[in-house]
């Protein structure tokens, strides 16, 4: 842990505020591209027009051990793809997942496994993931892997991610798509939630589709 938790939380809070502003812009862009592509809000399997999204995977969890998706073959999953150095959107979306989990009762929550999969495996080692996920819901599991392993999962889940130059730090940052995926126990797509979908919307959709 390079920074004390409290300092990091304050930083995350400030960055989340910036994220709301930036997120608005990104959301606008996503709506525009969705309109252009004739997309709709409901992207359940029936509307994916033969494009399969999801699938099984074996990665490395935040404790450094191999983790197969088979471990959650009885559970639904809420999956977010992002990276721990993300200044804004990733922490906001992970806070959203945490809030959704907290609003479910214990029996409902037991049916859902929240997962955070890094799209920046070069920096997000298991140890880095462990520190980072400790800032969010206790059930959250962080997953990393080799670049090839992460590439394969990104491809199956139709995740866009690319390195970009960070003007302020001189280090790189990651441009990436931002959706929370609701997956079935056998890892088929049920819903995708966008940046502008709030906690109430996600809960309502989740409850209707999972009959929790
Ligand atoms: Ni991000």
Boltz pocket constraint, residues with backbone or C-beta under 6 A from the ligand:
constraints:
  - pocket:
      binder: B
      contacts: [[A, 81], [A, 82], [A, 83], [A, 86], [A, 87], [A, 88], [A, 89], [A, 90], [A, 91], [A, 174], [A, 176]]
      max_distance: 6.0
